[in-house]
Amino acid sequence: MKLASLRDGTRDGRLLVVSRDLTQAVLAPYATLQAALDDWDEAEPQLQMASEDLATGRMDDAFPFDPAACESPLPRAYQWADGSAYVNHVELVRRARGAELPESFWTDPLMYQGGSDGFLGPRDAIEIFDRGWGADFEAEIAVVTDDVAMGSSPDAAAERIRLLMLVNDVSLRNLIPGELAKGFGFFQSKPASSFSPVAVTPDELGSAWDGRKLEGELCSTLNGELFGCPQTGEDMTFDFPQLVAHAARTRGLCAGSIIGSGTISNRGEDGGPGKPVAHGGRGYSCIAERRMLDKIETGEFRTPFLQDGDTVGIDMLDDDGQSIFGAIKQTVVEIDRP
């Protein structure tokens, strides 16, 4: 089934059950997604029944689904921790700022704790005060968990994954080096993230989900031009159960925790950083990787970061060409300081 949160003036929105083709929706028997996750064993069969009734036309109160009217599926969350499962991405962005890649990055997941008190909706603007911050998009996958016990193994963690979503993990690249140099990690350099219009239960994904990785092309556009279409199931050093178990190593996770994959990134056929789409490659899921290729090829960073008026799109299609999660579509807006 597919679930969304209608923007209704409250902090957590109103939970919707959405049709598989993303054309119809109905109010869910639970008011919010967090309420459903808190009571998942009872909520899941009720939500599944509503989904089946919607699919068979037995819902008289169904209405057209509008992604632009939605918050992120969880408009706020108790936990948002983003990993770096695609070590190729970490290697490239660290090279871009002159940092070496420790060998431990291949055996122990890197993860940061993001702000989760408020997310952007999938069609909300990305607001910035200063283009000098180096705003960038990052196309990712995330899972939403049920309660996860501290010290859970990856196999145990796999049983606690309830939903999957797409992510735009917005980054302010030019603020990152200064923050990391202080030793406490990201804060100002990671503004609000946005998530896809709908969150999807694993059973909805069929063979694309094997319980550990999602197989498919995650496509990003910048100003309407295809920027990248890497394969999500390739070059993923750490799978989702491993990431969830890593997050739960020293503390339990509560229902509604979001764990991200990190930026999707594929190596080239030669083991190198890959090629842009225009050159026959799979492209990139963030601007920072493209800039690293600029540096390798020309000695300069030529591709600009996001500017006022730029548009970003992130989507994943099924084998029939239909959007699975709905598309993230955002415009960058440079605003005045209050």
N, C-alpha and C positions, 0 to 999 in steps of 0.2 A: 504494500500500500504506500501511498504518497501523502505526506502531511505538510501543511503550510500554516502560517500564522497571519491572519488578516489584521491589518492596522486598524485599531478601533479606538485609539486615544488612551489606552492603558499601557502600562509598561511591558506587558507580556503578550499583548495581542489576543486574538480569538482563534482557537485551533480549528482548522479546516481539514476535511478529508478530500483529497483531490483525485480526479480520474486519472487513469494511466496515461491518457493522451494529453493531459494538462488543459483540457477545455472546460471541464465542469468541476464544481466544488459544492460541498454541503457542510453546514456546521457540525462539528464533531460532538460526540456525547461527553467529552471532557472539555473544559473551558480553555485550558492552555496546554501546550506541549509538555511543559515541566510537570504539570499535574498528572498527565498521562504517564510520563516516565516514572514519577514517584510511585505509581500504582500499576506498573506495567503488566503484571500477571493478570490483573482484572481488566485493564484498559485494552490490551492488545486484541482480545476476541471481539470486544465491542467496536473497536475501530475497524477491524477486519470485516465485520458484518456490514458496517456502514459503507466500506469500500466496495464490497460485493453488490450491495443494493444500488449504489451509484452506478456501477458498471452495467447492471442489468436494467437500468431505467426505473427502478422502484422507488426513487427518491423524488417526491413531488416538489420538495422545497430546494432542489438543486438550482444553482445559478452559474453563470459564466465565470470561469476562473481568470482573474486578472493579476499577473505577477507584480505589476506596478503598484497594486494596492496592498502588497504584503510587506511585513517585516522579514528579517531572517527567521527561519523556522524556530529557533530559540533567540528571541530578541535580546536576551541577556542570559548568562549562564553562571553556574557556580564555579566552573573551571574551564579555561581555554588554554591548553598546552599544545604548542606546535613543535613537531619534531623536524628532523632533517633526514628523512629516510633515503633521499636520493643524494648520495654523497658527491656525485658529479657536480651538483649545484653548489654545494658547500665549497668544493675545491675551486670552482670558477670564481665565485664571488670573493673568496679569500684572496685568490691571486689578484683580483682587481684592486684590492686595497693593500697588496704587498704582504699578506700574511701567509705563513706556511700552514699546511694541513697536518695536524698531529696524526700519527698512525692509529691512535685509539679511536678516531672517528669512524674507522671501518669495523670496529668490534663493539663499540658502546655508543648508543644513540645520543645525538645532540638534541636538546630540547629547551625551549624557553617558555615561560609562563606569560601569556598575553593578557591584556585587559579584557575582562568579560562582563563588565557592568553595563555595557551597552554596545550593540553591534549596529552596523549600517544595514539597511535593507538592500535587497539585491538590485534595486534600481535607484538607490539614493546617490546623491552627489558625493564625490571625494573632495572635501573642502581642505584647502591649505592656505596658510597665511603668506608663505614665502616659497617661490619656485626654487630658491637656492637650497631648500631642504633635500632636493633630489627625490621627488615622489616616484615610486615604482609600484607596479602591480605584481602579484605573485599568484599564479594559478595552482591550486592544490585540491586535494581530497581530504575530507575529515570524517571521522566516525563519532557517533554519540553513544555513550555507554550507559548501562544500568549501574547499580552499585558494584564496585570492584574492591575486593578485600586487599588490604595491604599485604604485599609479598606474593601476590598471585603470579602463577607461572603464565607464560604466553598461551598455553593451551586453555588454562582456566580463564584468562582474559578474553580469549576468542569467544567464549560462551556469553560474555557480557556486552557484546556489541549489538546495539539495537537499531541504529540508523546510520545512513551515509549521506553526505552533502558535498557540494563544491564550495571552495573558499577563494576569496580574493584577500590575501594577507598583505594589506597595504604596508609598504615600508618606505621610510625616509632615509635613503641611502647615505646622504651626506652627514646625517647626524649619528650614524652607527659607529664610525671609528672612534669618535670622542667618548661615546658612552661605553663602548667595550673596553677602552683603555682604562676606565675607572674600575673595572673588575666586577661590576654588579650586573652586567648584561643590558638587554634592551629595556627601554621604557618610553622615552619621548620619541624614539625612532620607530616605534610601532604604534601608530594610531589605530582607530577602530577598524576591524576587519568586517567583511561582508560575506554572506553565505547565499547559496542558491535559493530560489523561491520555494522549493520543496525539499524535504528530507525523505529518504526512501528506505524502506525496510529491506534487509538483505535478500529475502525471498523474491522480491520484485526484480532483482537483477539477473536471475537465472545463472547461466554458466559464466557470466562475466565476473561473478563474485565466488571465489573459492573458499571463503571463510577467513582469508588472510590478505589477499590482494584483490584490487579491482582492475580488470582488464578492459582497456578501451583507449580511445584517443581523447585527450583533454585539449580542446582547441581554444586558443586565445586570439583575439583580434585587437588591433590598435588603430583607431580611426577608420574602422571598417576593413582594414587590410589584415589578412591572416598573418599572425606573428609566430604562432607555434602550434603544433599538433603532436606532442610527444605521446608515447605509449605509457600508460600509467603502470602497467604490470612489468615493465622492463627496467632494469637498473635500479630496482628498489632494494637497497641493502638491508633495510629493516622493515618487516611487514607490520600490519596494524596491531595484531596481538602482541608482538614484541614491543611496539611503541606504548601500548596501553600498560603492559607489564612494567615497562621502564618507569612510566609515570606513577605507578602504584608501588614502586619498590619500598618506599619508606613511609607511605601514608595511603589510606584508602581513598578511593574516588567515589563521589556520590552520584546518584542517578542524574543524568543531564550533563555530565562532564563531556567536553569536546576535545578530541585528540586529533591533531592535524598531521598530515604526511610530510609537510614541507613542500617546497616548490618541485613540481614534476620536471625531471631533467633526464634526457637520454644522451649517452655518448654517441659519437659518430661511428661509422663502420670501421674507421681506422683506430678507434679508441680515443680519439681526440674530442674536442669540445662540440662537435657537430657542426651543421651548416644551417644558415637561414633558409626559410621556406623558399625564397626566391632563387636560391642556388640548389634546389632539389633536396634539401634536408628537412628534418622534422621541426626545425625552428626552436624557439625558446619560450619558456613560461614566465619570463620576467625580462625587463630591459637590462638589468645588470649583467646577465649572461651574454646578451648581444654586445654590450659594451666591451666585455672581456675579449670577444672575438675581434672587435675593432682594434683593440690594443695589440693583439697578436698579429693582425694583418698589417696594420698601418703605424703602430706605435702611439696612436692617439685614441682617446675615447670620443667617438664621433656621434653615436646615437644619443639624442637628448633624453633626459628623464621626462616624466609627464609634465605637460604645460597646461595652462588654463584653456579649457575648451576641448582637450583631448578626450576621446571616448575609449573605454575598455570593455571588451566582451569576453566572457568565459562560459563555455558550454561543452556538454558531452552528449553525443548522439548514439542511439542504439543501432542495431544492424539494419533497421528499416528507415534510418534517417530521422527518427523522432527524438526530440530532446528528452533526456531521462530525468534531469533535475530541474529543468527550466534554466534559462540563461541569466547569468549576472551581466547587467548592462549598466555601466556607470560613466558619468562625465566628471572630469576634473574642474573644479571651480575655485579660483583664487579669490579669497574674501578679505575684507578689511578686519583688522583686529577690533574687538569690542571696546 
